[in-house]
Amino acid sequence: MSEHDRAVKESIRARHRAQRTATPSGQRDAAGAAIAVHGATWAEQLAGAAPSTFCAYLGVVPEPPTLPLISELHRRGHTVLLPVCEPGRQLSWTQWTPETEFVRSRFAPVLEPAGPRHDLAIMASVSGLLMPATALDLSGNRIGQGGGYYDVLLGSLASEGLEIPLAAIVFDTEVLPAGTIPAEAFDRKVPVALTPSGLVRLAAPS
């Protein structure tokens, strides 16, 4: 990626982080409740009436809240896996229940679930992956949080031939016009934005 494209992505990331920080707590809470409704609908579309397994993450201030969604998926009988940061920008996965405790990550400024960890092999049983983003565009391009963990994960899934449905969670204003976010040829597109207003279909995954 060129220096110009890298600068564009950093500018977008910084702008949306500032907007998130300025979001009133009541508006953020309402967004979390709405995301839970639409996210559960997305999960039901993928799994039907049968309990299944979904990967999510704990979104905390100033991110869109995801605990209401995680709780709703669990309430409906689904298994919810949350990420744990490992060396080399790898992720392992721990099952979440309402009793799960969270601890500060050793490798990233995030909270992680405590408990037994599963490696990449667990992804073969996953029906959908809900991932963080700072912004998306209608072409399906994503700007993450800057750590690179999900870029590595998506690359590993592609290497293993695992095609897992993806959705990235953002506020409504973080879905940008097509072509806004620079992307490289090997980037995997995100096909769905999960927002407080509903599911937004983006470009078909490449």
N, C-alpha and C positions, 0 to 999 in steps of 0.2 A: 504494500500500500504506500502511495506517495506521501510525502510530508504534508502536502496540501490536504489530501483526504483525511490524514490522521488529525490535522488541525481542525478540520470541519467536524469530525466526530467528537473531538474534545470540547469544541464550542457548544455543540448540541447537548452533550452530556452535562456540561456545567450549567447551561441555561435551564435545563429541566430539573436538575437538582435544586437550583435556587427556587424555582417555582414550587417544587414539592415542599421545601422547607417553609415556604410562606403559606401553605395550605392550612386553613383553620382545622382544629382537631375535630369539630363536629362534621365538617365536610369530609374529612378523611374517614371517620367512622361510618358515615353513610355510604361512602364508596366501598368500604370493606363489606358491608351488609349486601350491597347490590352485586358485588363481584362474587360473593358466596352463592347467590341465586343463579347467576348466569354460568358460573363455573360448574355447579352441580348439574345444570342442564347439559353442558358440554360433556361431562362425564357420563351421564345417562345415554347420550347419543352414541357414545363409544362402547359402553358396556351393556346397554339394554337394562333388563331387570336384574341381571346377575351381579353379585358382588365381584369387584375386581380390584386391581392394584393401580394406584396412581402416585407418581412422584410430584411433590410440591416443594415449597420452601416457606420459611417463616419471614414474612414481610413486616418490617418494623419501621417506625418513624424515621425518615419522612416517606418511606415507600408506601404504596397501596397496601393496606392491611390484608393479610391472607389467613389469619387465625380463624375468622368466621368460616371461610371456605374449607379449611382443613377440618374443622369441627363438623361441618355439614357433610362432607364426604364420609367421615367416620360414622356419623349418625346414620347414614344410609347403608352402612355395612361394608364400605370399601376399606381396603388396607391403604394407609397413607405412609409413604416413605419420604423422609426429609434428608437433605444432603449434609454430609460432613466433609470439610475440606481436608485433603491429605497432601503430603509432599508432591511436588511436581505438578501442581494444579489439577490433581486428580480428585474425584469425588467418590466417597462411599455413601451408603444409605442406611438409615436407621428407621425402624417402624415407629410411628407416632401414635400415642393414645392420650386421652385427657390427663393421665397421670405422669406423662413424660416430663422430665426435668430438662432445662436448657442450660448450657454452659458456654462460656466465651471460647470461640475458636482459637486454636494455637496459630493459625496461618492466615486468618482474614478477620476483618472487623465485623463479625456476625455472631449471632447466637446459634448454637447447634444442639440437636437432641443428644442426650446421653443414652447409651444402650448398645446392644450388639450391632456391629456394622456388617453390611453386605457389600461385596465388590460389584464390578460391572456385570457379572453374570446374572444378578437379580433383575436386570433390565429386560431379560427375555420374558418375564412374567408381567411386565408393566403395560397397561392399556393406554396410558396417556402421560405426558410430561408437561407440567406447568412450571414455567421458568421465569426468572426476573428479567426485566429490561428497563432501561431508562427512557427509550423511545423506540418506536417502530415506524416504518413507512409502508404505504400501500403496495409497494413492490415486495414486501416481506423481509426487508432488511432490518436488522436489529442492532441497537447499541446497548451493550450490557452495562454492568457496574464497573468494569475496568479490570477485574481480576483475571479474566480469561478462563475461569473454571468451566463454564458452559461451552465455550468454544472447543476446549479439549474434549469435553464429554461428547459433543455432537460429532466431532471427528472420530472418536472411538466407536460410537454407535455405527457410523458409516462404515468404518473398517470391519466391524463385525457383521455387517449386513442387517442390522436391526433398524427397521422402519417404525418408529414410535410416533404417534400423533403428537404434535407440539402445539402449545399455546403459550404466549407470553403475556404477563399481566402488567397493564399500564393504566394510567388515568386517561380520560377521554382526550384531553388536549395533547397527549403524547403519541397519537397516531397521526403521522405526518404525510404530506403528499408523496406520491410515487416518485422514486428517484432522489429523495432528499438525503438519504443516508448513503454514503459511499460504501461499496462492497467489493470484495475480491471474488474472483471466479470460483474459488473453492468454498466460499461461505454457503452454509445451508440456510435456505429461506425459512422463515417462520410463517406458517399458513394461517394462523388465527391470532388475533389480539383479543384478550379478555379484558374488557373495560367495565366501569360501573354502568354504562348505558347498554351493554350487551356484547355479544360476540361479533367481531368484525373480521370478515373473510379477507385475507390478503392474497398475494400472488401464490399460485400453486408452488409447492416445494420443489426445488431443483434436485 
